Amino acid sequence: MAKERVDKVLSNMGFGSRKEIKEKIKKKVVTVEGEVVTDPGFKVDPEEDRIIIEGEEVFYRKYIYLMMNKPQGVVSATFDNHDQTVIDLLPFDYKAFDPAPVGRLDKDTVGLLLITNDGEMNHKLLSPRSHVDKVYYAYLEKEATEEDVKAFEKGVVLSDGYKCMPAGLEIFKEDAKEVHVTLREGKFHQVKRMFHARGNEVTYLQRVSFGPLKLDEELEEGDFRELTEEELSALINVNN
């Protein structure tokens, strides 16, 4: 791995801002391979060099993979001039990795959102060639019908003339206003627009799965956790 400035490495690992790291280096509390570092620009290999700051050893990792239960009213973006973003919900030590959401959930849609700084995986999972299934729970204004199921299977034509890819529609037996929708694409407001084209409206929408990932039911809206090794392995092996 190419060597990087020690202040940048420590900041990226969540030990403070670049300014804070420089102050700590001035206080001589940072060592690399047992030697005190006094220059913030000192070059290190974070994967090979033993770095210690204030007595704590730094264990470098390049990527983070987070599952968030996105709440209503928060936008799926890294920055927004008007609204709170999903990245705003993360503590500094995760923000330092410059993560981004994988795809988007509408502002008023809740549920599973993957967040990572692994650009290659982000691209892979969003590529049309990957055909990653996304499953949504929706509550409707009116009951869904078997005609809706057939229309979804054929590909619903939206009001702008776009024909959606074939999608799955499962109607709950207990209440026909409750459905699961399975998509392999992610057009803007797609689930809502599909039902609107069928003369119905979505009143609540939650994404419950994304490819092999299932929403952790223990996550409250706005909470997040790192993926387990099993979850990450399943993502890596999507379409392999």
Buried (B, 14 or more C-beta within 10 A) or exposed (E): EEEBBBBBBBBBBBBBEBEEBBEBBEEEBBBBEEEEBEEBEBBBBBEEBEBBBEEEEBEBEEEBBBBBBBBBEBBBBBEBEEEBBBBBBBEEEBBBBEBBBBBBBBBBBBBBBBBBBBEEBBEBBEEEEBEBBBBBBBBBEEEBBEEBBEBBEEBBEBEEEEEBEEBBBBBEEEEBBBBBBBBBEBBEBBBBBBBBBBEBEBEBBBBBBBBBBEBBEEBEBBBBEEBEEEBBEBBEEBEE
